[in-house]
Amino acid sequence: MPDVYISRQPLVNRQSKIIATRLTLHRVAGATTSDAAAALAALADFWPQGEKLVFINSGQTPCDAALLDWPLPANATIEVDSGSLSGPHAAPLIAALQAAQPSLCLRFDSQTPAALESGVSLRFIALDARCQTPAQLKSLALALQPHAIVLAFNVDDSAAFQACLAAGVNAAASWFFKKPTQAPGKALNSGQAQIIRVLNLVRKNGDIRDIEAALKQDVALSYKLLRYINSVGFGLSCEVQSFRHAVSILGYDKLNKWLSLLLVTASRDPMAPALMHTALTRARLMEVLAQGLVEKAEYDNLFITGAFSLLDVLLGVSMERVLESMSLPESISDALLGYGGVYGPFLDLARASENGDADLLAEQVALLGLSAGEFNRAQLQALAFADTMEL
């Protein structure tokens, strides 16, 4: 059966924030461009709102006019390669683009000069960081800036990201920030240790007075907790004024889920904003994917597993060191340490959604008995949630 699976990649700016998402369309079993357009149209009710752009990359098949055959959201940007706008068969696509006038990103290559003469209005031009030296990047960025905002794709590591910024590139699409830039530390800092202390008290259903006392030792911690609980993403009908009030409304289990987010925010890593957005996306993705597949009582634990999946990078210590100080269920620890368990396949799929490997993604989706459409919807729901929590 023809299917379209969608993987994602973030665009990271100079402030280490994810300012847009790049969705890549993977067509399997003979799926066509029309199938890809239909898959995108089916996501209308789940499309991320707000100012963040969503780039649409047609994958290994060049973009053609059929990809425009769906109601493009205002924040969608279509990627096109230069050959599609300058080759002998470019006329139908050019006509469709001129009629629809979507936001466009042109991928730079040797045919770009001809593509710039096509008459199509461009908002972005993306350079391939793997194909350019730092000097070439700088020269090209300077030359292309009069035509469009310059981006970089295929940025492999932090050094390449910094080289792109130094060259004048505005943002880069990559997962480079998930790689630790230094050796793991030996211990958590005092702020991180305090959050874990409160987390352990909550998970063990400790006395409210003891938990409140621990929270009062860090005013910023208490503020962040209440801010998260009162966020749009939580969906409460009244404002929570205190920790005791939160316990009475939510109970310990739900509070544990949201207190876990504070640990994710306790990072001093320069790339913390991008890492936190990614962790939140994984958390919500795993929670949504689990619905109907596991007991409802497990949903919060799957959320926590996703949220904690980047703790080693966020906190600068090994995952083993982080987990040995926490009172987590074995199912969460097993997934985070790579031992599988009941949550392992959900975390594997969350990671595969960031991989770009169509076969691996399809395999992981099938392993959970899900359809491509179910997975794609869950991923966009997760992106929208992470954007809301970031605000």
N, C-alpha and C positions, 0 to 999 in steps of 0.2 A: 504494500500500500504506500503510495507517495506520501511523504511526510516532510515537514519543515520544522527543524529544531533551531532555537535561537540561543546563541551564547552572547556574553556581554564582555565589554572592556571599558574601563573608565578613562575619561580625559582629565588629566590632573594639571592644575595651573601652578603659578609661581608661589602661591600661598599653601601649596600641598593639599588643596581641596579638590574634590571631584566636582567639576563644573558641568559635565555632560556624560552621557553613556553612549557607547558605540555598540549597537546590536548587529551581530553577524548572522545572516540567514544561511543555514545549512540544509540543502535540499538532498534528500535521500530517496532511493527506490524510484527514480525517474520523476521526481517532483519538478514542476516547471516554474517559471517566473510568475505565471498567473496563480499557481498554488501558493507561492510566497506572498503575493499581494493579498490573497484570501486569508492566509494565516495572520497577516498584520491587521486586516480589517476585523478579524474575530477578536482582536485584543482591544478594541475601542473603549470598552467599559473599564478596562484596567490600565489604560495608558497613563503614565506619570504626568501629573499636572504641574503647573508652575513654570519658572523661567528656565530650568535646566533643559538643554537641548538633548534630543535623542537622535544619534546618527544611525542611518540604515545602510549597512554594508551588504551588498548582494552576494558576498562570498566568492567562491571560485568561478562563478558564472558572471560574465560582464553584465552590467546593468542594461536593461532595455526598457522600452516604453511601457511594457506590461506591469512593471514594478510600480508605476504611478496609478494603477487602476484600483485605488482604494481611497477612502476619505482621509487625506493626510492631516494629522494634527498640526496645530500651529507651531509646535516645538520640534517637529520632525525635520531632519536634514538628510537629504539623499546623497550618497557618495557615488561618484562616477569616475571611471578611469579616462585618461586623456584619449585613448584610442576610440572609445565609444563616441567621442565628440568630434573626431577628426578623420576617422576612417571612411571607406567608401559606403558603409551602411549606416552612417551617423544620422542621416536626415530624419528618419522617423522619431528617434529619441530626441533630437534637437527640437523638433516641432512639438513633441509632447511636453518637453520641459518649458518651452516658451509659452505654451498654453496654460500649464498648471502653475508655473512660476514658484516652485518650491524653493526652500533654502537648499543650497547646493555646496558640496565639498568636492573639489577636484583633486584626485590623487596624482601627484607630480610624477612624470616620467619624460622620456625623450620626445614624446609627441605633444607635450604640454604647450609649447609655443603655438602650434596649429590649433589646439583646443581653445586657447585664449581668443582666437579669432572667430570662434563659432557663433558669437552673438548671444551666447547664454550667459546670464548674470550669475556670478559666483560670490558666495559669502566666505568660503574657506578654501585654502589650498593646503594639502597635506604632503609633507616630505617624508620619504622613507629614511629613517635615521641609520639603518644598516647599510645603506648604499652611498652615504655621504661622509666625508671627513668633516671634522669641526669647521675647518676653513671653508669647505664647500657649503656646509649648512648655513654659515653666516652670510656668504655671498648670495646664495639662493634666497634666503629669507629677506635680505635687503632688496633684492630685485623683484620679489613677488609681492612685497607688502603693499605697493600701490594698487594691486589687483584684488587682494583679498586678505583676510586674516590668516596667518601662517600657523599651521599645526605640524606636529611630528607623529608618525606612526612607527611601530616596531622599535620601541626604545627598550633596550634589553636590561639595563641596570641603572643604578643611581648616577654613576659617572656619565653615562650617555644622556640621562635626563638633564643633568647640570650643563652638559655641553650644548644641549638644545636650547636651554634657557639663555645661556651666554651668547648663543648665535642670534637671539632675538625671536625665537619661536614662542608663541603665546601659551600653548598647552601641548601636552603629549599624551597619546593613548598608549597605555601599557599597564602591566601588573608588576613593574619592577619593584615597587615599594613593599611587596610581600616578602622580599628576600632580606634577611637580617643583614645590616651593614657592619656589625661588629660581633665579636664573640660574646656569648651569653654571660651575664653577670652572675655573681655568686649568691646574691640575696635580693629580695624585694626592698624598695625604699620604704620609709616610715608611713607615707600616705597610702601606698598600696597595701601594706601589711594591716593598716587600720581598717580599710574596706573589707579585707578578707576576714578580719576579726568580727565585724558586724555581720557579714554574710554567714559566717559559721553560727553565730548566735541565732539568726533568723531561721536558718535551715534546721537547727535543733529545737525550734520553738521555744527559745529562751524567754525569760521574763521580760515583759515590755519595759520595765524600769531599767533593766540592765542594757537593753538595746538602745533606749533613749539616752542613757548615760554615755554609751560608746559614741553615738552620733553627735552628742554635744561637744565632744572633744575635737570635732572638726566641723566648724560652722559651714564651710564650703560644701562639705559632704552632705549635710542636711539640706542645704539649699538645692543642690543638684538633684537629690532624691525627689524632693517635692516638685521640682520643675519637670522631671520626667513623668511623674505620676499624673500631673495636671496637663500634660501635653495632649495635643490633638490625637496622637497615635494611640493613646490609652482609651479615649472615648468615654470618660466619666461624665455624668450629668451634673455633678457638683464639684466645687473646688475642695481639694484636700488641704487642710490647714496645718496638720501636725502628723507626726509619726503614729501616735496613738489613734488618730482619726483614720489614717491609712490602713492600719491593722483591722480596725472595725469594719471598714468597707471592703477591703480586698482579701483579708486573711493572710496567713504567713506564706502560703505557697505562691500566690501571685506577687506578693511583695518581694519574695526571693528573686523572682524573674527580673523585676525592675531594678532591684538593688544590684543585680549582676551587671547591669549596664554601667553602673558607676565604676566598676573595675576596668571596664573597657575604656572609660574616659580618663583613666589615671595615668596615661602614657605621657612620657616626655620625649618620645621619638619625634623627630622633625616631620615625619610623614604621618603623624597621628590622625589628622582629619581624614585622610584618604583611607587609612587602616580602619578607623572607627566606622566609616560609612560602609566599608566592605563587610566588616563583622556584623553590623546591623542587618545588612542585606541577606547574608547567610542565615542569620538567626531567624528572620521572618520567613525566608524561603523554606527552611526546614520545617518550621511550624505549620505553614500552609500546606506543604506537600504531605505532611503526616495526617491531615484530616481525612478520616475514614479508613486509614491504614493501621493505626495503632489506637490504643485506648485514649480517651480524651485527657485523662490524667497525665499522659506522657507529653502532651503538647508543650508545656512550659519547659520541660527538661530538654526537648529538642531545640527550643529557642535558645536556652542557655548553652547547649553544645555548640551551636553555630556562633553565638556571641563570643564564646571563649576560644574559638578555633584559631584565632590569631594572637592569643595572649602572650605567647613566647616572643613574638616580634614587638607587640605593643609595650610589654613591660621590660623587655631586654634580659629576660632570664629563660632558662630552658623550661619546656612544658612540664617536665618531670618535677622541677623545683617548685613551679607554681602549684601544681596539683597536690604535692605532698603536704602543703599547708592548708588545704581546703577539705571540707567535709562534703565531698560530692558523691553521688551514687556511682556505683561501679560502671553502669551503662554509659554515663557521660565520660568518665575517665578512660574507659576502653576505646571509645571513639576518638577522643582527643590524642591518645597515645598511639593510635594506628592499630589497635588490636581488634577492630571490627565491632562485634556485638550488634545489638538491635538498632542502635543509632548510626552505626558505621555507614550503611548504604546511603542514608540521607546526607551525611557529611560528604561522602564521595561524590554524590550528585551535585551538591552545592559547589564543590571544587571544580567538577567537570564543566559546570556552567560558565566558568571563568577560563577554561582551557582553550577553546577554539577547535578541539578535535571532534569532528562530527561523529565518528564511529564510537568514540568513548562516551560522548554525551548520549547518543541513542541507546547504547548498551546500558548505561546507568539508569536512564529513564525506564527502559523495559524491565530492568531488575526489580523496580518497585511496582511494576504492573501499571504504569501510568501511560497516558497517550502524550504525543508531542504537544497537542493543544493544552492539556492540563498542566504540563510543565511550563509552557510559555506563559500561561496566565499567572501561575504562581510566581514566576520570576518578575514579571512586571508589578505584581502586588508587592513583592518584597522591595523592589526599587522605590516604589512610591512611599512605602513605610519608612525606609531609610532616609529619604529626602525630608519627610515630615519630622522625624526625630532629630535630624541634623539642625533644623530650624529651631 
